[in-house]
């Protein structure tokens, strides 16, 4: 189990969501505007053409009702009535100004319009003259002023869109971030078995049901684990009492049968071995339950050379594989000393049980934390079963000894410290188990 990931601050979250919302709104606004203009262009151009055709028809009717010499005077009279410029120019001059593809249509008397109807040209009947309407061109503002006003308009529109999205979104993100942070801390405490940790009130209605569900789950888990703890303690107590009486009885029988045959002594030794096995199993079960329910552990500075010497003392005087370790003086880590020594002792016991001739231990302090490696030259652990050995009461071999709790306890202790246990192949030919504990500040 990896340590919980810290939540990012609300400001980066707010900026990311705000940028996404603003971008989406601008894209929608731009797309909608383009689609609207495209949809209305045909209608606008058609209505503009109808209007221009009517104007050209009226002007042509007035001009053709006069002789060629009087048409310019009539144009001056019409110019005084119109609100935009109108011109009567030679046809060849107008043809030079329009695109070549439209000159033939102009010669046939059709109306030639530019974009948005700013200019419109039409041949005056069958004469060699053409009428030009210049709609709104002379009344437009300067191009530089038009550009500046467009920029100010766009900036104002953009500011309005950003403000309309950013302000409500800020309060929404602020409330959601607070509730998500509360839920993150709650789950972190639940993972650490701190079921008594209170859950503060959530601010958003969307997440309140999740908060109530977590609170109910914490209550149920607390009740369940308390019942299991009481049951485990009661079973251990009940088992230890008859074990003690049987051991005492076995010692009396051994004294009474001092003159008996060797077969009776063998039976007594087997009975004492079974009693010792039951006592060790009971102690291992109690320790596993105790460390399995361990809340956030209390960390203190632990000197690793001293801890290794203490944990290896039980194996140094036994016949079996040779035990070697390498740990630089002064190497240490912030951890729970009792739990860490138990984990190291279980790692050593597992390696000694499976090794043939040698067990090697190395401790290295790196930038990310402490790495403790225990290697043996035994048969190793197949990759398909490397996760099974961390399951309580699971043993890959009945002849190897143990109760199937040692590595499960090591993994539990490592997780309570925010670390992990990994299994690899050893250079000695067997298994290599690596216990990793991250760095912690001094407390």
MIKOLNU-532263 format. One record per residue (C-alpha): residue number from 1; x, z, y; residue in three letters. Coordinates in steps of 0.2 Angstrom, whole numbers, padded with zeros to 4 digits, always signed. Each point is the difference from the previous one (the first is absolute). Layout:
PT    i      X      Z      Y   aa
PT  NUM      X      Z      Y  ALA
...
% end
This chain:
PT    i      X      Z      Y   aa
PT    1  +0000  +0000  +0000  UNK
PT    2  +0008  -0005  +0016  UNK
PT    3  -0001  +0011  +0016  UNK
PT    4  -0015  -0003  +0011  UNK
PT    5  +0003  -0013  +0014  UNK
PT    6  -0001  +0006  +0018  UNK
PT    7  -0013  -0007  +0010  UNK
PT    8  +0005  -0011  +0015  UNK
PT    9  -0004  +0006  +0018  UNK
PT   10  -0016  -0004  +0008  UNK
PT   11  +0008  -0011  +0013  UNK
PT   12  +0007  -0013  -0011  UNK
PT   13  -0016  +0000  -0010  UNK
PT   14  -0010  -0002  +0016  UNK
PT   15  +0011  -0014  +0007  UNK
PT   16  -0001  -0010  -0017  UNK
PT   17  -0019  +0001  -0001  UNK
PT   18  -0003  -0003  +0019  UNK
PT   19  +0011  -0016  -0001  UNK
PT   20  -0009  -0006  -0015  UNK
PT   21  -0017  +0003  +0008  UNK
PT   22  +0005  -0008  +0016  UNK
PT   23  +0008  -0015  -0009  UNK
PT   24  -0016  -0002  -0010  UNK
PT   25  -0011  +0001  +0016  UNK
PT   26  +0011  -0013  +0009  UNK
PT   27  +0000  -0012  -0015  UNK
PT   28  -0019  +0002  -0001  UNK
PT   29  -0002  -0003  +0019  UNK
PT   30  +0011  -0015  +0000  UNK
PT   31  -0008  -0008  -0015  UNK
PT   32  -0017  +0004  +0006  UNK
PT   33  +0004  -0008  +0017  UNK
PT   34  +0007  -0015  -0007  UNK
PT   35  -0015  -0003  -0012  UNK
PT   36  -0012  +0003  +0014  UNK
PT   37  +0009  -0013  +0011  UNK
PT   38  +0001  -0012  -0014  UNK
PT   39  -0019  +0002  -0003  UNK
PT   40  -0005  -0002  +0018  UNK
PT   41  +0012  -0014  +0005  UNK
PT   42  -0011  -0013  -0007  UNK
PT   43  -0015  +0007  +0009  UNK
PT   44  +0009  +0003  +0016  UNK
PT   45  +0008  -0018  +0000  UNK
PT   46  -0017  -0008  -0003  UNK
PT   47  -0009  +0010  +0014  UNK
PT   48  +0015  -0004  +0011  UNK
PT   49  -0002  -0019  -0004  UNK
PT   50  -0018  +0000  +0003  UNK
PT   51  +0003  +0008  +0017  UNK
PT   52  +0014  -0012  +0005  UNK
PT   53  -0010  -0015  -0006  UNK
PT   54  -0015  +0005  +0012  UNK
PT   55  +0012  +0002  +0014  UNK
PT   56  +0009  -0017  -0003  UNK
PT   57  -0017  -0009  -0001  UNK
PT   58  -0006  +0007  +0017  UNK
PT   59  +0016  -0004  +0008  UNK
PT   60  +0000  -0018  -0007  UNK
PT   61  -0018  -0003  +0005  UNK
PT   62  +0004  +0005  +0018  UNK
PT   63  +0016  -0010  +0001  UNK
PT   64  -0007  -0016  -0008  UNK
PT   65  -0014  +0000  +0012  UNK
PT   66  +0013  -0003  +0014  UNK
PT   67  +0011  -0015  +0004  UNK
PT   68  +0018  +0002  -0006  UNK
PT   69  +0006  +0002  +0018  UNK
PT   70  -0012  +0015  +0003  UNK
PT   71  +0004  +0009  -0016  UNK
PT   72  +0014  +0011  +0007  UNK
PT   73  -0011  +0006  +0014  UNK
PT   74  -0013  +0005  -0013  UNK
PT   75  +0013  +0009  -0010  UNK
PT   76  +0004  +0010  +0016  UNK
PT   77  -0018  +0005  +0001  UNK
PT   78  -0001  +0005  -0018  UNK
PT   79  +0016  +0010  +0001  UNK
PT   80  -0008  +0010  +0014  UNK
PT   81  -0014  +0005  -0013  UNK
PT   82  +0011  +0003  -0015  UNK
PT   83  +0009  +0016  -0003  UNK
PT   84  +0015  -0008  -0008  UNK
PT   85  +0010  -0016  +0003  UNK
PT   86  -0006  -0018  -0004  UNK
PT   87  +0010  -0016  +0002  UNK
PT   88  -0004  -0018  -0001  UNK
PT   89  +0016  -0009  -0005  UNK
PT   90  +0006  -0017  -0007  UNK
PT   91  -0004  -0002  -0019  UNK
PT   92  +0018  -0004  -0004  UNK
PT   93  +0007  +0015  +0009  UNK
PT   94  -0012  +0011  -0010  UNK
PT   95  +0005  -0009  -0017  UNK
PT   96  +0018  +0004  +0004  UNK
PT   97  -0004  +0019  +0000  UNK
PT   98  -0010  +0001  -0016  UNK
PT   99  +0007  -0002  -0018  UNK
PT  100  +0002  -0017  -0006  UNK
PT  101  -0012  +0003  -0015  UNK
PT  102  -0014  +0003  +0013  UNK
PT  103  +0003  -0014  +0012  UNK
PT  104  -0011  -0012  -0010  UNK
PT  105  -0015  +0012  +0000  UNK
PT  106  +0003  +0003  +0019  UNK
PT  107  -0001  -0019  +0003  UNK
PT  108  -0017  -0001  -0010  UNK
PT  109  -0008  +0013  +0012  UNK
PT  110  +0002  +0016  -0011  UNK
PT  111  +0004  +0017  +0008  UNK
PT  112  +0018  +0006  -0004  UNK
PT  113  +0001  +0019  +0001  UNK
PT  114  +0016  +0011  -0001  UNK
PT  115  +0000  +0017  -0009  UNK
PT  116  -0014  +0011  +0006  UNK
PT  117  -0007  -0013  +0012  UNK
PT  118  +0013  +0003  +0014  UNK
PT  119  +0001  -0019  +0003  UNK
PT  120  -0013  -0013  -0004  UNK
PT  121  +0002  -0019  +0004  UNK
PT  122  -0013  -0014  -0002  UNK
PT  123  +0001  -0018  +0006  UNK
PT  124  -0013  -0004  +0014  UNK
PT  125  -0011  -0012  -0008  UNK
PT  126  +0009  -0017  -0003  UNK
PT  127  +0011  +0002  +0016  UNK
PT  128  +0018  +0002  +0000  UNK
PT  129  -0002  +0018  +0006  UNK
PT  130  -0001  +0017  -0009  UNK
PT  131  -0008  +0017  +0005  UNK
PT  132  +0010  +0015  -0004  UNK
PT  133  -0007  +0018  +0001  UNK
PT  134  +0013  +0014  +0001  UNK
PT  135  -0010  +0016  -0005  UNK
PT  136  +0007  +0016  +0006  UNK
PT  137  +0018  -0006  +0000  UNK
PT  138  +0003  +0002  +0019  UNK
PT  139  -0009  +0017  -0001  UNK
PT  140  +0011  +0008  -0013  UNK
PT  141  +0013  +0013  +0005  UNK
PT  142  +0018  -0002  -0001  UNK
PT  143  +0007  -0002  -0017  UNK
PT  144  +0012  +0015  +0002  UNK
PT  145  -0014  +0011  +0006  UNK
PT  146  -0011  -0006  -0014  UNK
PT  147  +0014  +0005  -0013  UNK
PT  148  +0003  +0017  +0008  UNK
PT  149  -0019  +0004  -0001  UNK
PT  150  -0001  -0006  -0018  UNK
PT  151  +0015  +0012  -0004  UNK
PT  152  -0009  +0014  +0009  UNK
PT  153  -0016  -0004  -0009  UNK
PT  154  +0008  +0000  -0017  UNK
PT  155  +0010  +0016  +0003  UNK
PT  156  -0016  +0009  +0006  UNK
PT  157  -0009  -0006  -0015  UNK
PT  158  +0014  +0005  -0012  UNK
PT  159  +0001  +0017  +0008  UNK
PT  160  -0019  +0002  -0002  UNK
PT  161  +0000  -0004  -0018  UNK
PT  162  +0015  +0011  -0003  UNK
PT  163  -0008  +0015  +0009  UNK
PT  164  -0016  -0003  -0009  UNK
PT  165  +0008  +0001  -0017  UNK
PT  166  +0015  +0012  +0003  UNK
PT  167  -0010  +0014  +0008  UNK
PT  168  -0013  +0002  -0014  UNK
PT  169  +0013  -0004  -0013  UNK
PT  170  +0011  +0014  +0006  UNK
PT  171  -0013  +0013  -0002  UNK
PT  172  -0005  -0007  -0017  UNK
PT  173  +0018  -0001  -0006  UNK
PT  174  +0004  +0018  +0007  UNK
PT  175  -0014  +0008  -0010  UNK
PT  176  +0003  -0010  -0016  UNK
PT  177  +0019  +0003  +0001  UNK
PT  178  -0004  +0019  +0002  UNK
PT  179  -0011  +0000  -0015  UNK
PT  180  +0012  -0011  -0011  UNK
PT  181  +0014  +0012  +0004  UNK
PT  182  -0011  +0015  -0005  UNK
PT  183  -0004  -0009  -0016  UNK
PT  184  +0018  -0005  -0003  UNK
PT  185  +0006  +0019  +0002  UNK
PT  186  -0015  +0005  -0011  UNK
PT  187  +0005  -0012  -0014  UNK
PT  188  +0018  +0006  +0001  UNK
PT  189  -0005  +0018  -0002  UNK
PT  190  -0011  -0004  -0015  UNK
PT  191  +0015  -0009  -0008  UNK
PT  192  +0010  +0016  +0002  UNK
PT  193  -0014  +0010  -0008  UNK
PT  194  -0003  +0009  +0017  UNK
PT  195  -0019  +0000  -0003  UNK
PT  196  -0003  +0014  +0012  UNK
PT  197  +0005  -0011  +0015  UNK
PT  198  -0015  -0001  +0012  UNK
PT  199  -0006  -0018  +0005  UNK
PT  200  -0003  -0001  +0019  UNK
PT  201  -0016  -0007  +0006  UNK
PT  202  +0000  -0019  +0001  UNK
PT  203  -0005  -0009  +0016  UNK
PT  204  -0007  -0016  -0006  UNK
PT  205  -0016  -0002  -0011  UNK
PT  206  +0008  -0013  -0010  UNK
PT  207  +0013  +0011  -0008  UNK
PT  208  -0009  +0016  -0001  UNK
PT  209  -0007  -0003  -0017  UNK
PT  210  +0017  -0003  -0006  UNK
PT  211  +0006  +0017  +0007  UNK
PT  212  -0015  +0009  -0008  UNK
PT  213  +0005  -0009  -0017  UNK
PT  214  +0018  +0006  +0002  UNK
PT  215  -0006  +0018  +0004  UNK
PT  216  -0011  +0000  -0015  UNK
PT  217  +0013  -0007  -0012  UNK
PT  218  +0013  +0013  +0007  UNK
PT  219  -0013  +0014  -0004  UNK
PT  220  -0003  -0007  -0018  UNK
PT  221  +0019  -0002  -0003  UNK
PT  222  +0003  +0017  +0006  UNK
PT  223  -0013  +0007  -0012  UNK
PT  224  +0006  -0010  -0015  UNK
PT  225  +0018  +0004  +0002  UNK
PT  226  -0003  +0018  +0003  UNK
PT  227  -0010  +0000  -0016  UNK
PT  228  +0014  -0009  -0009  UNK
PT  229  +0013  +0012  +0007  UNK
PT  230  -0010  +0015  -0005  UNK
PT  231  -0003  -0007  -0018  UNK
PT  232  +0018  -0004  -0002  UNK
PT  233  +0006  +0017  +0006  UNK
PT  234  -0013  +0008  -0012  UNK
PT  235  +0006  -0011  -0014  UNK
PT  236  +0018  +0004  +0003  UNK
PT  237  -0004  +0018  +0001  UNK
PT  238  -0010  +0000  -0016  UNK
PT  239  +0014  -0010  -0009  UNK
PT  240  +0014  +0011  +0006  UNK
PT  241  -0008  +0016  -0007  UNK
PT  242  -0002  -0005  -0018  UNK
PT  243  +0017  -0009  +0001  UNK
PT  244  +0008  +0017  +0005  UNK
PT  245  -0009  +0009  -0014  UNK
PT  246  +0005  -0013  -0013  UNK
PT  247  +0018  +0001  +0006  UNK
PT  248  +0000  +0019  -0001  UNK
PT  249  -0008  -0001  -0018  UNK
PT  250  +0013  -0013  -0005  UNK
PT  251  +0014  +0011  +0005  UNK
PT  252  -0007  +0014  -0010  UNK
PT  253  -0002  -0011  -0015  UNK
PT  254  +0018  -0006  +0002  UNK
PT  255  +0006  +0018  +0000  UNK
PT  256  -0011  +0005  -0015  UNK
PT  257  +0005  -0015  -0010  UNK
PT  258  +0019  +0002  +0003  UNK
PT  259  +0002  +0002  -0019  UNK
PT  260  -0012  -0015  -0004  UNK
PT  261  +0005  -0017  -0006  UNK
PT  262  +0006  -0013  +0011  UNK
PT  263  -0016  -0010  -0001  UNK
PT  264  -0009  +0014  +0010  UNK
PT  265  +0014  -0001  +0013  UNK
PT  266  -0003  -0018  +0002  UNK
PT  267  -0018  +0002  +0002  UNK
PT  268  +0003  +0013  +0014  UNK
PT  269  +0012  -0012  +0009  UNK
PT  270  -0013  -0014  -0001  UNK
PT  271  -0013  +0012  +0007  UNK
PT  272  +0011  +0006  +0014  UNK
PT  273  +0004  -0018  +0004  UNK
PT  274  -0019  -0004  +0001  UNK
PT  275  -0003  +0015  +0011  UNK
PT  276  +0014  -0005  +0012  UNK
PT  277  -0007  -0018  +0001  UNK
PT  278  -0017  +0007  +0004  UNK
PT  279  +0007  +0012  +0013  UNK
PT  280  +0010  -0015  +0008  UNK
PT  281  -0015  -0011  +0000  UNK
PT  282  -0010  +0013  +0009  UNK
PT  283  +0013  +0003  +0013  UNK
PT  284  +0002  -0019  +0003  UNK
PT  285  -0019  -0002  +0001  UNK
PT  286  -0001  +0014  +0013  UNK
PT  287  +0014  -0007  +0010  UNK
PT  288  -0007  -0018  +0000  UNK
PT  289  -0017  +0007  +0006  UNK
PT  290  +0008  +0010  +0014  UNK
PT  291  +0011  -0014  +0007  UNK
PT  292  -0014  -0013  -0003  UNK
PT  293  -0011  +0010  +0012  UNK
PT  294  +0014  +0003  +0012  UNK
PT  295  -0005  -0004  +0018  UNK
PT  296  +0012  -0005  +0013  UNK
PT  297  +0016  +0008  -0006  UNK
PT  298  +0010  +0012  +0010  UNK
PT  299  +0017  -0008  +0004  UNK
PT  300  +0017  +0009  +0001  UNK
PT  301  +0018  -0006  +0000  UNK
PT  302  +0005  -0002  -0018  UNK
PT  303  +0019  -0001  -0005  UNK
PT  304  +0001  -0013  -0014  UNK
PT  305  +0016  +0005  -0008  UNK
PT  306  -0006  +0018  -0002  UNK
PT  307  -0017  -0006  -0007  UNK
PT  308  +0008  -0012  -0012  UNK
PT  309  +0011  +0014  -0007  UNK
PT  310  -0015  +0011  -0002  UNK
PT  311  -0011  -0013  -0008  UNK
PT  312  +0014  -0005  -0012  UNK
PT  313  +0005  +0017  -0005  UNK
PT  314  -0013  +0000  -0015  UNK
PT  315  +0008  -0016  -0007  UNK
PT  316  +0018  +0004  +0002  UNK
PT  317  +0002  +0012  -0014  UNK
PT  318  -0011  -0010  -0012  UNK
PT  319  +0007  -0012  -0013  UNK
PT  320  -0005  -0017  +0003  UNK
PT  321  +0005  -0014  +0012  UNK
PT  322  +0013  +0002  +0013  UNK
PT  323  -0007  +0003  +0018  UNK
PT  324  +0009  -0006  +0015  UNK
PT  325  -0005  +0000  +0018  UNK
PT  326  +0007  -0006  +0017  UNK
PT  327  -0007  +0008  +0016  UNK
PT  328  +0010  +0001  +0016  UNK
PT  329  +0002  +0017  +0008  UNK
PT  330  -0012  +0003  +0014  UNK
PT  331  -0013  -0012  -0007  UNK
PT  332  -0017  +0007  +0003  UNK
PT  333  -0018  -0004  +0004  UNK
PT  334  -0015  +0008  +0007  UNK
PT  335  -0012  +0004  -0014  UNK
PT  336  -0008  +0014  -0010  UNK
PT  337  +0014  +0008  -0009  UNK
PT  338  -0010  +0006  -0015  UNK
PT  339  -0009  -0016  -0003  UNK
PT  340  +0015  -0011  +0002  UNK
PT  341  +0010  +0011  -0012  UNK
PT  342  -0014  -0002  -0013  UNK
PT  343  +0000  -0019  +0002  UNK
PT  344  +0019  -0001  -0002  UNK
PT  345  -0001  +0011  -0015  UNK
PT  346  -0014  -0011  -0008  UNK
PT  347  +0010  -0015  +0003  UNK
PT  348  +0015  +0007  -0008  UNK
PT  349  -0010  +0006  -0015  UNK
PT  350  -0007  -0017  -0002  UNK
PT  351  +0017  -0008  +0000  UNK
PT  352  +0008  +0013  -0011  UNK
PT  353  -0014  -0002  -0013  UNK
PT  354  +0002  -0019  -0001  UNK
PT  355  +0019  -0002  +0003  UNK
PT  356  +0012  -0003  -0014  UNK
PT  357  +0017  +0005  +0008  UNK
PT  358  -0001  +0000  +0019  UNK
PT  359  -0011  +0005  +0015  UNK
PT  360  +0006  -0005  +0017  UNK
PT  361  -0008  +0007  +0016  UNK
PT  362  +0004  -0007  +0018  UNK
PT  363  -0006  +0006  +0017  UNK
PT  364  +0001  -0011  +0015  UNK
PT  365  -0007  +0003  +0018  UNK
PT  366  -0004  -0017  +0008  UNK
PT  367  -0008  -0004  +0017  UNK
PT  368  -0018  +0000  -0008  UNK
PT  369  +0002  +0016  -0010  UNK
PT  370  +0007  +0008  -0016  UNK
PT  371  +0003  -0010  -0016  UNK
PT  372  +0003  +0010  -0016  UNK
PT  373  +0004  -0011  -0015  UNK
PT  374  -0001  +0007  -0018  UNK
PT  375  +0007  -0012  -0013  UNK
PT  376  +0002  +0001  -0019  UNK
PT  377  +0006  -0010  -0014  UNK
PT  378  -0015  +0002  -0011  UNK
PT  379  -0012  -0014  -0006  UNK
PT  380  -0008  -0002  +0018  UNK
PT  381  -0018  -0002  +0005  UNK
PT  382  -0008  -0017  -0003  UNK
PT  383  -0007  -0008  +0016  UNK
PT  384  -0017  -0001  -0007  UNK
PT  385  -0001  +0019  -0002  UNK
PT  386  +0010  +0006  +0016  UNK
PT  387  -0016  +0005  +0009  UNK
PT  388  -0008  +0008  -0016  UNK
PT  389  +0014  +0014  +0000  UNK
PT  390  -0007  +0007  +0016  UNK
PT  391  -0017  +0003  -0007  UNK
PT  392  -0002  +0018  -0005  UNK
PT  393  +0001  +0004  -0019  UNK
PT  394  +0006  -0017  -0004  UNK
PT  395  +0015  -0002  -0011  UNK
PT  396  +0007  -0016  -0006  UNK
PT  397  +0008  +0008  -0015  UNK
PT  398  -0006  +0015  -0010  UNK
PT  399  +0018  +0003  -0006  UNK
PT  400  +0008  +0002  +0017  UNK
PT  401  -0007  +0017  +0004  UNK
PT  402  -0008  +0006  +0017  UNK
PT  403  -0018  +0001  +0004  UNK
PT  404  -0003  -0016  +0011  UNK
PT  405  -0001  +0010  +0016  UNK
PT  406  +0018  +0000  +0006  UNK
PT  407  +0000  -0018  +0009  UNK
PT  408  -0018  +0002  +0005  UNK
PT  409  +0006  +0016  +0009  UNK
PT  410  +0015  -0009  +0008  UNK
PT  411  -0012  -0013  +0007  UNK
PT  412  -0012  +0012  +0007  UNK
PT  413  +0014  +0010  +0009  UNK
PT  414  +0007  -0016  +0007  UNK
PT  415  -0016  -0006  +0006  UNK
PT  416  -0004  +0017  +0008  UNK
PT  417  +0017  -0003  +0010  UNK
PT  418  -0005  -0018  +0005  UNK
PT  419  +0012  -0007  -0013  UNK
PT  420  -0001  -0009  -0016  UNK
PT  421  +0008  -0002  -0018  UNK
PT  422  +0006  -0016  -0006  UNK
PT  423  +0006  -0005  -0018  UNK
PT  424  +0014  -0014  -0003  UNK
PT  425  +0012  -0005  -0013  UNK
PT  426  +0016  +0011  +0000  UNK
PT  427  +0018  -0007  +0000  UNK
PT  428  +0003  +0012  -0015  UNK
PT  429  -0013  -0009  -0010  UNK
PT  430  -0015  +0012  +0001  UNK
PT  431  -0012  +0004  +0014  UNK
PT  432  +0004  +0004  +0019  UNK
PT  433  -0013  +0010  +0009  UNK
PT  434  +0002  +0001  +0019  UNK
PT  435  -0008  +0014  +0010  UNK
PT  436  -0002  -0005  +0018  UNK
PT  437  -0004  +0013  +0014  UNK
PT  438  -0002  -0007  +0018  UNK
PT  439  +0009  +0009  +0015  UNK
PT  440  -0010  +0014  +0008  UNK
PT  441  +0003  +0009  +0016  UNK
PT  442  +0006  +0018  -0001  UNK
PT  443  -0015  +0012  +0001  UNK
% end
